[in-house]
Amino acid sequence: MARIFRDYADISLGEEELCGKIDFEKIFGRKGAVHVEIGSGRGTFLVNEATSFGELNFLGIEWARRYYRYTVDRLGRWGLTNVRVIRTEAAGFIAEYVGDGTVACYHIYFPDPWPKKRHHKRRFFNDENLGQLLRSLSAGGIIKLATDHADYFEQMEAVVGRRGDELERVDFMATAGVSAGEWVGTNFEKKYRKEERAIYTLAVKKIK
Ligand SMILES: C[S@@+](CC[C@H](N)C(=O)[O-])C[C@H]1O[C@@H](n2cnc3c(N)ncnc32)[C@H](O)[C@@H]1O
């Protein structure tokens, strides 16, 4: 029998609620540094971080309806008040709705690798999207990336390298609630670790 996911109005964020650039203070009902996860999947990172860092505000962006509904239900059951999730396509959403210098950290964990060469243009982490991430990051803001895909990781390094004068490499700190040896503890990291795949991580800080 199909599982019924419950909606929690304080967690789900509809694009129809937005008008122009997001007022994060309004959507979270308080001030606080904003962390955005792109492709939040089943919401494991959001649950772990939002419960561990109550002073931060988290926004998950997920375009797959089932994952989105699963995550809203999961976060709602936890009774969290510092996390929202929106079902939308991240690149267009950030360009249209996320204001300059309003995000403290972007988390991008195991983005779809689109392994076939003719599909590489569909990869999220490209020059254009990095431009949008940098525009919307606050000074000193961080971008954290993790992937199991060596070729996509090379692309990430190259994309970051082309904006090298605006970015500084920093240590990738493991996220909250991870098991020993894990970086982010998401469902995809757990799956790939079981398959003994290498995991690549990268973290950069906006310096200007
Ligand atoms: C391979 S899964 C990884 C999920 C999660 N981050 C994890 O590590 O378990 C990639 C996720 O990103 C979502 N996604 C891919 N491209 C997206 C985009 N452009 N905007 C929003 N979500 C996206 C997919 O629907 C999927 O849930």
The ligand as a MOL file (V3000), in Angstrom:
LIG
                    3D

  0  0  0     0  0            999 V3000
M  V30 BEGIN CTAB
M  V30 COUNTS 27 29 0 0 0
M  V30 BEGIN ATOM
M  V30 1 C 21.3480 11.5730 -6.2250 0
M  V30 2 S 20.0980 12.3980 -5.2780 0 CHG=1
M  V30 3 C 20.9450 12.8860 -3.7870 0
M  V30 4 C 19.9860 13.1990 -2.6560 0
M  V30 5 C 20.6500 13.5950 -1.3330 0
M  V30 6 N 21.3870 14.8250 -1.4630 0
M  V30 7 C 21.5440 12.5070 -0.8260 0
M  V30 8 O 22.7760 12.6910 -0.8010 0
M  V30 9 O 21.0200 11.4580 -0.4480 0 CHG=-1
M  V30 10 C 19.9540 13.9440 -6.1210 0
M  V30 11 C 18.7090 14.6860 -5.7050 0
M  V30 12 O 18.7210 15.9840 -6.2610 0
M  V30 13 C 17.4360 16.2660 -6.8110 0
M  V30 14 N 17.6940 17.2380 -7.8810 0
M  V30 15 C 18.4540 17.0270 -8.9680 0
M  V30 16 N 18.5540 18.1400 -9.7000 0
M  V30 17 C 17.8290 19.0750 -9.0560 0
M  V30 18 C 17.5450 20.4390 -9.3140 0
M  V30 19 N 18.0300 21.0350 -10.4040 0
M  V30 20 N 16.7680 21.1070 -8.4400 0
M  V30 21 C 16.2860 20.4940 -7.3350 0
M  V30 22 N 16.5250 19.2090 -7.0340 0
M  V30 23 C 17.2880 18.5080 -7.8820 0
M  V30 24 C 16.9330 14.9370 -7.2850 0
M  V30 25 O 15.5280 14.9050 -7.3980 0
M  V30 26 C 17.4290 14.0140 -6.1760 0
M  V30 27 O 16.5460 13.9380 -5.0960 0
M  V30 END ATOM
M  V30 BEGIN BOND
M  V30 1 1 1 2
M  V30 2 1 2 3
M  V30 3 1 2 10
M  V30 4 1 3 4
M  V30 5 1 4 5
M  V30 6 1 5 6
M  V30 7 1 5 7
M  V30 8 2 7 8
M  V30 9 1 7 9
M  V30 10 1 10 11
M  V30 11 1 11 12
M  V30 12 1 11 26
M  V30 13 1 12 13
M  V30 14 1 13 14
M  V30 15 1 13 24
M  V30 16 1 14 15
M  V30 17 1 14 23
M  V30 18 2 15 16
M  V30 19 1 16 17
M  V30 20 1 17 18
M  V30 21 2 17 23
M  V30 22 1 18 19
M  V30 23 2 18 20
M  V30 24 1 20 21
M  V30 25 2 21 22
M  V30 26 1 22 23
M  V30 27 1 24 25
M  V30 28 1 24 26
M  V30 29 1 26 27
M  V30 END BOND
M  V30 END CTAB
M  END
